[in-house]
Amino acid sequence: MQAASRESYAAATERLEAHARRANPQTIAGTADDVLAVADLLRREPRLRRALSDPARSGTDRQGLLSGLLGNKVGKPAVEMVGALVAGRWSAPSELLNAAERLGVEALLASADRAGDLAEVEDELFRFRQVISADPALASALGDVVAPPAQRATLARALLDGKAKPVTIRLVEVALTGFGGRAFDSSLTRLVELAADRRDRQVAYVTVAAPLTDEEERRLGAKLAELYGREVSVKQIVRPEILGGMSVRVGSDLYDGTVLRRLTDTRNALAKR
């Protein structure tokens, strides 16, 4: 987001955090659904997106247009939050849509946080991504953008029902619509990172040939926290084909100390002789 867009988003999140402090988890989750419903409307109606982000209109005018359109269809907290978005300045209509989606996601995470379930939701999202990645047929079925999102959501709910928190299932449904314009797999990854960020943690993706013990994971997390100056949420990816060692990715940083990488480097060096 550009500076003006970030300011507009910050104004909306202030309203969200105030709402989250005084409401119960169920109410916050309901508000999240309302915000996501508005985001879905913006996705379907490009003319409305343009009107609500038109710099030629005043912020008050755009808020009035939104309120008149929504009426009593969504709750007052959601109207106020999205109203704060449309009152600001946006460099493009697509940024307004992305901000509305992000706000709905943050509201879902706030409801999980209020319920004390945020760490579990983060782990469930990551584990579900791992299950999907390991099954090409399932990944294809859920990631098929030609298939209606509702049909794919039915499949996802069948897989997760009784095995994951309601917020996790709702976030997976958001991922199926292409959160922020991303593919399904990338959407899940971004949601894991947003959940960690709300817990004030950085995500470290650790690829190993065999699972780390709890103590090994704890020590690695402590070392990474010392390096990055922030608590780290370690996410293990087990790939026997790397043979040994590990690779660690934190943000754009990649540390690859796998046996497979060393063998590949050696093979490439010998090939150049």
Summary of the structure (lengths in Angstrom):
residues: 273
radius of gyration: 21.1
end to end distance: 48.0
largest distance: 73.5
contacts: 846
relative contact order: 0.09
helix: 70%
strand: 9%
